[in-house]
């Protein structure tokens, strides 16, 4: 996706000095021109979850900069709880103990895992946060891709599946039904964090803001005029943009076929794995999902990248309020559009 206007750029803590940002320096979102009365954008940001989290405000909403700084502090707490890269995180502790006995977790993590279970069921298993054994089997965890044998894949698949994670709502505990299982929330964590930030901003009276995480997820709060303007792009597609979207009070997430792969006998195997088969997903260059909930949009963009157009078509038909754009790997370089979502105007797809 890609961003445009000159703006004020403020770090979350401490505040960075105001700087002019050219449109060549940022490739995240394309905004409509700020209103004549506002004159500029203000962007408050911090680094977390291996990307840049950012709250963008119009100049006329400058009074909300302190609120933006405060809510971005919440990202650190979420990352500390959900990361798999810190031995002290709640998720690492859960992975370490839930295979042997039920592990108690707080309400926030339990609620997120329950949503993961729901999204796994709704997408027929295309969305799954238990695929770490498969990634390890293919060598992608250490960026040392390899082609595993059928027996290795089958052994890894035996330890994969959100349906093998037992959630006890009364006790607030999590238990793995198979030893060697692991949870990784990378496919939903950014969307979840954006959703928390958006709720906090609204609670503090912010009515217009664009909250983003890297170049893959965004929540539009309000949106003056025709709404927040976002351009969808893809590294694999030569067109300037796949589509232009105008957003109001919705969340968007996009996933793309990655650059990590293993090549064996002239065949390239990408690192996006289909948990239903244990093999790399094929046929889709990028997938975007737009809906009211940021965590759901994040999960769906991954699921549609794996499950392709048929899953996107079925899901959007069964779940009104969801819009999907899926770009097939068929040389056309055009996304297919499924469903509808209030608060979204689509151009160019």
N, C-alpha and C positions, 0 to 999 in steps of 0.2 A: 504494500500500500504506500502512498506518498503524501507529504505536508507542504504548505506553501508560504504563508505570509511572514513578513518581518515581524518580530515579536520581542517582548521582554522575556528573558529566560532566567528563572529563579530556582536555585537549588532548594531542596526542602529544609535541610538544617546543616549548616547555616545558609542564609540566603546568598545566592550568587549575585554578582553585579549584573545590571541590565546589559544585554548584548544584542547586536543585530544579527539575525539568522537568515542567511540566504536560502533560497529554495533549492540550491544544489547541495546544501549541507545536511538536509533532512529528507529521508525517504520513508515516512511513516504514514502521514495523512495529508490530504489536500483539503484545506479549509476554504470556504467562501471568504471574500474580502471582509475584513472587519467593517462595521458600520462607520459612517462618517463621524458620528458623535463619539465613538469609542477610539477609533484611530489605530489601535494596535491590539495584539494578543499578549497575554501574560501566561507564561508556562512555568509551573512549579513541579519539580521532579526529584526523584531519588533513584539510585541503583539498587535493585533487588531481584532475586530469582533469575539472575543472569540476563537481565534486560533493564530497560529504563521505564519506570512507572512515571506517569506524567498527568497532571491536571492542567487543562488549558481553559483559561477564562478570557472573556472579552474585556477590554480596558474599562468598560463601564461597570464591570463587576469586580474591580480591584479590591473592594472592601472584603472580599472573600478569600484573599491570599492567606491570611492566618489560618482559616479553616482548612484550606488545601494543604498547608504544611502539617497541620495537626493530623489529618486523616492519613496522610502518607506515612506517618510514623507507625500506623497500624500494620503496614506491610511488613515491617521488620518482625513484629510479633508473629504474624502468619507464617512467614518464611521459617522462623526459628522452630515452629511447631511442625511444619509439613515437609521440610527438606529431607532428602535421603543422604545429604552430604555432611551432616553434623551428627556425631554420635549422641549428642544430648537432645536431639529432637524427639517429639512425641511419636512421630512416624517410625523412626529408627528403633525406638524402644518397643513399639508395637510389633514391628517385623521380627525383633529378636525374641519376643516372648509368646506371641499368639499361636505359634505352632505347637507349643507344649501345654498351654492352659489359657483360658479366657483372659484377655487383657482389658482392663478398664481404661476408658478414654473419656475426655471431657465432652460436653454436649456439642461443641462446635465440630470437632473431628468426627464424632459419631454421626451427626447430621450430614456431613459431607460424604462420609462413606455410605450412608443410606442412599443419598442421591446417586452415588456411583453405581450402587446396585440397581437402582431404578433405571438408569441410563443403559446399563448393560442389558437389562431385560427388554427395554423399549427398542434397542437397536439390534436385537438378535445376537448379541455377543460381539458386535463390531467395536463397541467401546468397552475397554477392559483395562483396569488399573493394576492387574496382576501379571503383566506380560514380561516382567524382568527375567524370569528363567529363559524365555525365548530369546530375548536380546542377548543374554549371556551365551546361549547356545550358538547363536550366529556370530558372536565375537564383536557385536556392535557396542557393548558397554565400554570397552577399552579401545574402540576405534581400530580394531584388528579383525576386520570382517573375514569370515571363513564360510565354506559351504558344509553344513553338517549333514550327516547321514539321516535316513528316515527313522532309525531307532533313537538317535539323539533327539530329533524333533519330537517324536512321540513321548519320550521321557520328560522333556520340558513341558509339553502340553498337559501332561498329567498333573503338573503343579500350577496350571494357569486356569483362571475362570472365577469371576466374581461370585458365581453361584456356589463356589467352594469356601466362601467367607461367611461365617455365621455371625449375625448381628443380633444381640440380645438387647432389645429396646428398654426393657425394665431394669436390667442390671447395668446398662450402658457398657457392655463388653463386646469384644471382637475376638473370634477364634478362627484359626485356619484349620480346615478339615483335612488338609494334606500337608505333610512336612515339606519344608523347602520352599514354601510360598513366600512371596514378597509383594508389598504394595508400593507403587510409585505414582504420585499424584501429578506428575508433570503435564499430563494431558488435560487437566481440569483446574490446576492450582492457580494459574494466572487469572482465569475467568472468575474463580471463587474470590480471589483477593480484590479484583476490580468491583465485584458486586458488593463486597463489604465496604469499600471506599465510597461507592456511589450512595449506599444507604446512609453512611455517616454524613456525607455532604448534604444530602437532602434534609437530614435531621437538623443540620446547622443553618438551614435556610437558603442553601444554594439552589437556584432554579435553572441555571444555564451553565453547563460545563461539559467538556469532553475529557473523559478519563481513559488513558490508554496504557497498554503494557507492551513494550517493544513494537514490532510491526505486525502483530498478529491478533490483538484483542482490543476492543474499545467499547466503552459504555457512553452513550449520548444521553446527557441530562438536559431536558428541554431542547432548546434550539430556536433562536430567533429567526424571523423571516421564513425561509424555506427549510430550515434545519441545518444540522452539521453536515458538511460535505466530505465524503470519504471516497477515495479512488481505490479500487481493488486492482492489484498488479500481481504478476507472477514472474519469477526469474526464468522459468522455462518457456515463457510465451513472448514473442517478439513484439506484439502490439503494445502501444503506449500504456494502455490500461484495459483491463477486462470489463470493467463497468464502473459507473459513478453512482453513488448512493447518497441520498439525503435522509438523515436520521433524526428521529425525535423520540426520546425516552425508550430506547431499545439498546440491546447489546449485540455486537457483531464479533465473530471470531473466524479466523481463516487458518487453514493448514495447507502445506504444500509438500510435494515430493522432495525429500531432502537430497543433499549432495553426497551423503555417506552411502557407500555401496561396496559390494564385493563382486568381482568379475571372474567367472570360471568358465573355461571353454568358449569364450566369446559371448557369454550371457551375463548380463548385469543384474544383480539382485540388490534392490534398494533396502534401506534400513527400516522403512515403515512396515511393520509386521502385522499380518492378519491373525488375531488370536484364535480365530475359528479354524484355521488350517495349520498355523505354525510357520507359514511361508510368507515371503514379502508380498504386500498388496500390489496390485497392478491395475493399470487402466485409467488412473486419475492423476492429473497434474496438480490440481488445487481444489480445495473445497471450502466454502464459506457458509456459515449458518448465522441467521439473525432471528432473535427471539427476545422475549422480555427479560429473561434471566441470563446473566453473564456466564455463570458456571455451566448451565445447560448449553449455551451457544458454543462454549469452548469444547465440551464433550462431543457435541454434534459435528463440529468441523473435523475432528479426528475420525469419528465414526463414518462420515460421508467420504473422507479420503480413503478409508479402508473398504467400505461397502459399496461405493460408487453410486451411479445414477439411480439404480433400482432401489437401493435403500433410501436415498434422499426422496425419491418419488413416493414411496410407501409411507415413510415417516411423516412427510408434510401433509399427505392426505389424511393420515390418522390423527395428527396433532395440529389443528388449526392454530394460527398465530406463529407459524414457523416458515421462514423463507430460506431456501438453499440455492446456492450457485455452485455448480460442479463443472469443472473444466476437464473434459476427457482427453486422454492421450491418444487422439486420433488424427492429429494434424490440422484440425479445423481452427484451433486457438480461440474457440468461442465457448463461454460457459453456458450450461443448460440451467434453466431457472425452474424451480419447483416451489409451490406453495405461495402463501401471502402472509405478510406481517403488518399490523397496524403501525403507523409511524415510520414507514419506509417508502421512499419514492426511488424507483430504479431507472437509470438511464444507460443506454449503450450496450446492454448485454444481449 
